[in-house]
Every structure is written in C-alpha cells, then in structure tokens.
Amino acid sequence: AKVVLTARDVPKGAKVADEIRAATGNAAVEVAELELGSLAAIRAAAERILGAHPRFDLLINNAGVMACPFAKTSDGFELQFGSNHLGHFLFTLSMLPALRRGDAVRIVNLSSRGHHIAPVDFDDLQFERRAYDKWQSYGQAKTANVLFTVGLERRLGASGIHAFAVHPGAIMTELGRHLQAEDIAYLQTRSRGIQFKSVEQGQATSCLAATALWIHGGLGDDA
C-alpha cells in the first residue's frame, strides 16, 4: 500500500516512517505535515496532499489530545473538542474528493470508551458557562467522534464509502502525557481495571476495521 502519514512534528513522523519502511520493506511511506489545531493549516495540508494524491481508498483519523489543561486552538475552540473532533471533521471533508475516487473506501475514526464519560453539550461546547473539566471535555470529544462516524455512514454509505468508529483500548503512547496518578486511578475505577496495550496491539483494532470484509452492513465472518 501507498501510505501517507500525517504529523504535527514532521521529524518525529519521519522517524516513524523510517521504522515502517525498515519493518515492512515498503518504500511507499511518506509524511505530510498536519496541525489539527488550526483550520487554515488543515485546509493547506489537505490541498498539498490532494495535489500529490488525487485518490485514497482509506482514511484513518487517530490523532488527538487527552485530559489536557484548558487551552484553545488557534481559532479559539476548546483544544480537545477542537482538535479531536473539529480538526478531524474538517480534514475528512476536505479529503472527500480523493475518497470518492477510491475503491471500497473506508473512514476509520478512533473514538474511545471515554465517550461514556460525557455526551456532547451543545449548549456549552467551549466550557464558557461551566467550569472546565478535562475528562468531561475528553468525553464529549469522543462522543462527537462516534456521532460524526454515524453521520458519515448515513450520508455516504450508499455511495460505497463506509465509516467505522473504534475503541482501541488503553495504549502506551504519548497521548497520556498529561495523566497524573489520580487520573490513572480514575480510569481504573471507570474500566474496572485498565490494562495497557502495546502500540502494535492497539493499532490492530484500526487495521481490522480498515481491512476486514464488509458484508451486508457488518463485518463478515472472515473478519
């Protein structure tokens, strides 16, 4: 497969691309800069990618931040909702021209069991009238990922573009850079004992959603 990795930190992304090439022997792996905290940067990244690749068969949206201190994107959106949902929303819609040219197209959005923490508060998305809570913020962003996936499937499924939302589990990545001991205890309580997976184990969930057979609106017996 020809693979385009997106990264905010391009040198870090290039290191990952090198590791993938070395492990798989696939030289067709490249890196494109993408900053999900800026609508202008998202549009510019999509334009560059579409200019080089007019067709895509698969889009996996798996970037994000978790349980971070209150901050805003460059456009003034609360950071977790702005990056985890709005950023992926705009990037996905910007990539639709290339996806419409693809074959057996799938969009895979990484949500989380964290969507159980909170619904989307449409009356106060930006925590302007309530105290900021990092887990409520994360929860509503992950719920938005699920709702976005449902909306994509309803609108695009009949045209052959199918969308999946997946919960990969708790993975040992830098996503948890903001977690404190009390946060781990909180997650343990909510999940009745959390067990961390390796990156490879966690990524297997996305790979399954991306490659398993699609039969009659569900994963086939060969999945």
N, C-alpha and C positions, 0 to 999 in steps of 0.2 A: 504494500500500500504506500501511496504517497501521503506523507503526514506533515501537517503544519502545526507546530506547537506555538501557542501564544504565551507571552510572558511580559510582565511589567519590568522585570530585571532581565534584560536580554542576555548579558554574560552568564547569569545563572541558568537561563533557559538553554543557552548554547552548550553548557556543560551536560545538561540532561540529554540533549540531542546527541552529543558525542557518546554518552553511555548507551543510548538506544541503538545507535549505529554499530557500536562495538559488540553489543549483546546479540543483535539480530542479523547483522550483515546487510541491513537495508540502508543504503546510502540516501534514499529519498526522504530524508527527515530534515526539515528546516524550521527556523524560528522567526516569528514575527512579533514585533512589539505591540502590546495591547495594555492600556491603562483603563480599567473598568470604572475608575472614579472620575472620569471626565467624558462627557458626552461628545465633545469635539474630538477627543483622542480616539474614541470608539469609532466614530464616523470615518476619521482619517485612516485608522487601521483597517477597517473593512474595505475602504476604497483601494488601499495598497494590495490587500490580499486578493480581492476580486480582480484587480488588474493583472495579477500574476496567475490566478487560478480561476477561470470562469465557471468551473464545475466542482461541486462537492457532493459526495454521497453520504457523509456522516458529519455531524457536529456534536461534540461533547462539551457541555458547559460545566466546568468543575472548579472554577476559581472562586475565591471568596475570603471573607474575614469572619472571625467568630469571637463573640463575647469581648469585644474591644471597648476601651473607654470611649465616651461620647466624642464624636468627630463628624465632620461633614465632608462630602465630596466637593470638588472644585465648583460644582453647580449649586451647592447649598443643600443637597439631600443628606439626611442622616446616613452615615457611612455604611452600616451593614445593609440597610434596605437599598441604598443607592448602588452599592457595588454588587451585592449578592443577587438582587432581583433586577433593578432598573438597568444596570450595566449589561447583564446577560440578555435582557429583553431587547434592548436596542441593538446589540451585536447580532442576535439571532435574526431579527427582522431585516437588518442590513445585509445579512448573508443569504437571504431567501432567493434572490435571483440565481445564485450559483446552486443552491439546493434544488431549486425547481428543475434544473438541468440534469440532476443526478439520477441514479438508478437505485431503487429500493431504499429510499432516503430515510434516515432516522436522526432524530434530535434527542439526545440524552441529557437531561438536566439533573445534576446532583442536588438532591434535597437532603433531608436528614430526619431521623426520628425526632429531632428537635422541633419539628413542625407541631408536635403535640403540646409544646410549651405555650404557644400563643397563636390566636388567629390573626388575620390582618386587621388592624384597627384603622378602618378607612376614615374615621373621624379625627385621627391624630397620628398620621403616618410618621411624622417627623419628631414626635415627642415634644411638641410645643406647648401642650396643655397638661402634660403629666410628667412626673419625674422619670428621667431616663433609667431604664433597666436593661442591662446588656443582654440578659437572657430573653426578656420579652422581645427585644429588638431582633435578636437572632431567630427566635421562634417565628415571628411574623414574616421575616425574610424567607425562611424555609417553607412556610405555608404558601407564600407568594410563588415560590418555585414550583410547588405542586399545582397550584391553580393555573399558572402560566402553561404548564405542560398539558393540563386538561383542555385549556383553551386552544392550544396549538392542535391537539388531536381532533377536536371538534371542527376546527376550521380547515385543516389541511389533510386530515386522514383520507378523505375521499379522493384526493389527488395523488395519493401514494406516498405522502410524507407523514411518517408516524413519530409520535413523541412519547418518551418514557421519562418518568421521574424515579430515581433510585436512591436508596439509603445504603451507602457503602459500609456502614459500621464506623467504629472509632479507629482512626488510623494515626499512626505515629508520624505526623508531619508538622511543619511549622505553623499550620492552622491554629494549633493550640498555644501559640507563643504568649498569649495574654492570660492563660489559665493559671490560677493560684491553687494552693492545696484545697481551699474551701470549694473551689469550682469543681475539682475532681470529685470531692465528696458529694457535691450536689448532683453531679451526673451519675455517680454510683447509686444514689438514692432513687433517682428517676428511672434508671435502667435495671434496677435490682442486681447490680454488679456488672460493671463495664469491663470488657476485655479488649485490649488494643490489638489491632492487626498490623501487619507489615504493609508497606505501600503496595507491594505486589498483590497481597491478599485483598486489600481494599479496592484496587483497580480492577480486580476480576469481576466485580459487580457491574461496572460500566462496560467492560468488554462483553459480558454476557448479554446485556441489553443491546449492545451495538451489533452483535453478530449472530444471536440465536435466531432460529427460524421463526417467521411470523405467519401464523395460520389462524384464519377466522377471528381476527381481532385479539389473539392472545399468543403467548409463547407456545411453540409447538412441542411435541413430545421429545424431539431431538435436542431441545434447549439444554 
